[in-house]
Amino acid sequence: MASLSPDGRAERVRIILNPKAGAGRAGRGIDRLKRAADAVLGDFNLVTTEAPGHATVLAREAVDAGVDLIVAVGGDGTCHEVVNGLFDGDQRRGDGHNAFGLLPFGTGSDLQRSLEVPADLDAALRILATGETRACDVGLADVQRDNAHHREIFINVAGFGANGEVVRRANQKSKRLGGKATFFLSALETTFSFAPGPMRLRWRSRPDGPEEHWEGRALSCFVANGAFCGGGMWVGKGGSLDDGLLDITLLPPDAPLTQVLRSRRLYDGSVDRWPGARRMQVSELVAEPADDRRLYVDLDGEGGCALPARFSVLPGCLPMRGGWAR
């Protein structure tokens, strides 16, 4: 059962594996993955990353080689790096025909949920071979990194405020406990130490629509292209990877104990019922701090960036292979 391209020929597949993903499980499972992929994918080549950022380089090489399906093996960080290798700024690299897929193997696999890819390796490989390919959106973030302008693609969920602080803390941990536990502990730490800062937001609900404004203090702002983040937080319920919009969730400041008591709403899809929460769909969002406080930005679980920022959507520009039709 080899995967086929739209013109009926066997797809050329490049698998980009992060051997450190899943606390080293991905690296230890290479031989099994090769055997399983050989039975399902046919013409594939597997390469491994050697350092942070290397997956982006390998993805660029795959595009330049004309590979049809580029597969990330790892968590959301690996997916983030691979997808950034498929773009030059806000433009697709090459002719744009390359599709993206994933095999979940990381400490956090939130994109896996949005693509409806099963955790079982053999089942996930069958999705790569026979799953539906959809023209999906990606997010574009113009942010600050090292006090300079930086542009980066995000595929799943971005955000700022307490969630940016959670990601900063989580990425400083070993993640031996797994993605969900690591993010939960980081969130708990942040709950009792983070002071929400004032911010200004501007957005448009559609590219040609009027600009709207908001200013105040917020606990967190989630900017969702996909549906899940932070090891299972369901912040993009009702949205879609192919609707041309970003789903925004703005949470109000709350006392630490109140945050703990309401935190289940982040995981069970009822975040819209968090008292004082604001939900909206936008084509772009501009955010900046209203004082000199540093507010960190999260891009698919990757940190290192801060406000001010502009988040926009690049509609239908990335073919993604998922299990939607199962």
N, C-alpha and C positions, 0 to 999 in steps of 0.2 A: 504494500500500500504506500506508494510514493506520492508526495504532494505534487500537485499539478498547477502550472501557471494558467492564466486565463486562455492562452492560445493552445492549451492541451499538452504542452511539453513538460517534462519533469522540472520542477523548480530547483534552482540552485539556492542552497540554504547555508547560511553562515551562523554558527552558534557561538556566541560570545559569553564565556563563562567566567564568573568571578570566583576563584577557588576559596576565598575567605568567607563567602556568603554562607549564612546559616551556621555561624561559628565554625566554619571549615567543612561542613557537611557537603557542600557543593564540590570542593576539591577532592574529598574522599570518594565521592560518587561518580567520578569521571568515567571510569571503566564501565560501570553499569549503564550510565547515560549513553555512552557510545554504542553499546550493544543494543539497547532499546531503540535508539534513533536509527540505527542501521536497518532495523526491521520495518521501520515506519516511513522515514523521510527519504530514503534513497540517496540522492546526491547531496551530501552535506559535508561541511568542513567545520571543525571545532577549534577555536583559539581561546587562550586563557589570558586574563588580565594580570599585569605585574605590579600595578601601583594605582593609587587613586587617579582618576582621569583617563586611564589607559583605555577603558571601554569606549570612550568617545573617539579616540584615535582609531581603534579597531573598526568601529562602525563606519567611519569615514572611508577607511580602506575598503570595506565591504561594498559601500555605495559605488566607489570608483571602479571596483571590479565587476560591477553589473549584477551583483547578487540579487535574487528575487525576494527572499525572505530572510530578514535579519532578526535573530532570536537572542534575547537577553536571558541568561541563566543567573539568577540571584534575587535580591530583594528590590525594593523600590529605588534604592540608590543606584543600582546597576542599570535598571530600566531608564532612569533619568539620564545617566551618562550616555547610554546607547542612543536614545532618542535625540539628544543634543548633537550626536555625530551625524544625524541625518539632515541637519539644517546648517546653513550658513546665515547667521543672524535670523531674519524672519522669512528666509527663502529656503525651500527644499534643496538639498544638495543633489546634483545630478539631474536626471530627468524626472525624478519623483515617483517612479514606479515601484520602488522597493517597499515591501510591506514589513510591518513590525509584529513580532510575537514574543511571548515569554514562556519560560518554564520557571515556576516559583521555587526558590531555594534559599530565600533570605530570612533575616530576622524580622523583616516587615514586608508583607506582600499584599499591600492594599490594592494596587492596580489589578492584581489577579482577580479580585472580587468584581471589579467593574467590567473586566473582560470575560467574566464567568468561566475562568480557566480552573479546572479542578486541581487540588493539591497533589493527587496521585500522578506519578511521573508518566506511566503508560497512558493514562487517560488524557493528560495534558499534551502528550505527543500526538495522540489521535486528533486533538483539536488543531494542532499545528498543521497536520496533514489534510484534514477534511473540514475544518471549521470555516465559518463565514468570515469573509474579509469585508470590512466596512470602511468607508472614507470618514475618518474621525477628525475631530478638532484637537488642537493643542493650545496651551496657553503660552503667552509671551510675557516675560517679566523684564522690565527696565528698572533696575535696582541700584543700590549703592554697595560696592565692595571695595574695601580698603580706601574709602573716601573718594572713590571715582565711579563714574557711570559704568554699569555692567549690564549686558543683555544676555538672557538665558531662557531657554524653552523649559516649560514644565508640562508634564503630560497628565498628571493626576490632580493633586491639590496643593495650592500654595496658601500662605497665610502670614499673619503677623500679630504681634501682641504676645499674650501668654503662650500661644501655640508656637511662635517663633522661639521663645525662651525654652519651651519644652524640648524642641528639636536640638537646640544648642546643648542642653544638658544631656539628652539621650546620646548624642554623637560623641560625648566625652566618656561614655560608659563602655564596658566591654561587650555588652549585649549577650552575655553567656546565658541569661535567663530567657532569651527569646524576645522577639519584637514587641509583642503586646505587653509583657511584663516590664520591659525596659522603658517603654513609653509611659506605662501607667505609673511607675515609680518616679519618672522625671516629671510627669504631670502633677503628682502628689507633692513633690518638692516645690514645684513652681507655685502651686496653689497657696502655700503658706509663706511665700517669699516675694511673689511678684506684685508690684504696685502698678495698676493700670494707669497709663499716661494719656494725656489729651492728644487727640489727633483730628485731622481734617480729611474728609473724604469727598471726592467728586466722581460722578459716574454718569454713564449714558445707558439706557435700557436697550437702545439699538443705535447703530452707527450714525444715523441721521436724526436721532432724537435729541430732545433738549437735555442740557446738563443739569443734574440735580446735585445738591450739596447736603452735607451733614458735618457737624463738629461736636465733639464731646469726648468723654472718657469711655473706653471700651476695654473689656477683658481680652477678647480675641476676635479676630476676623478671619474666616475661612473663605478661600477663593477656589471653588471646586470646578474642575473640568470633569473629573471622574466623580466617584461617590464616596470613597472611603479614604481615611488617612490615620496616622497615629496608631497603627496596630488594631484597626477595626472601628474607629470612630466613623459613624455614618452621617456625614455632614452634607452630602450632596443628594439626598433622597429626592426622587422626582425629576432629577436632571438627567442629562444624556451626554454621551461623548460625541454625539453628532447633531446637536441642536443649535450650534453656532453661538452659544451663550455660556457665560460663567455664572455659577450659582453662589451667591454671597450669603454668608451667615455671620451676623454681627451680634456678639454676646455682650450684655451689659456688665459693669462691675458688680461683683457680689462678694459678700464676706466669705472667707475660706470654708467655713463649715457649710454654708449654703451651696458653694460650688461642689463640695463633696456629695451632698445630698442630691444634687441635680445632675451629677456627672453621668448617671445612667442614660440620660437623654442624648448624650453624645454617641452612645453605642446602639441604642434600640430604634433609632430613626425618628425620635420624637423631639429633636432639638428645636423644631419650630414652636414647641410648647414650653420652652424655657422662658419663664416670665421676663418680658422686656426684650426678648430676642427680635432681631429684624432680619427678614429673608427677602431677597430680591434676585432677579436675573439681569445681568448686565452684559454689554459688549465690551466695556472697558471700565476700569476703576483706577483712580489716582488717589494715593494715600500719602500723607506726610505728617510727621509729628508736629504738635502745636507748641512744644517747648523744646528744650535742648536734650531731652531724654533720648537714649538710643533704643529704638524698637526693632528687634530682630525679625527677619523674614525667613520663612520656611518655604523651600521649593522641593516638593516631592520628598520631604524628609531630609533634605540637605540644607545645611545652614551656611553661615559665613556672610550673609547679606543683611542689609538693613534698609529702613525707610530713609528718604522718600522713594516711592515706587509707583510704577504704572503697570497695571495688569490688563492685557487685552487677549483676544481670542483670534486664532488663525483657523478659520472654519474649513473642515473637510479636506485638509491638506495631507493627512497621514493615513494610508491604508493600514488597518490593524486587524489581526487575525484573532478571533475570539470564539467562545462557545455559545453565542447568542441564540443560534438556531437549534440547540439541542432540545 
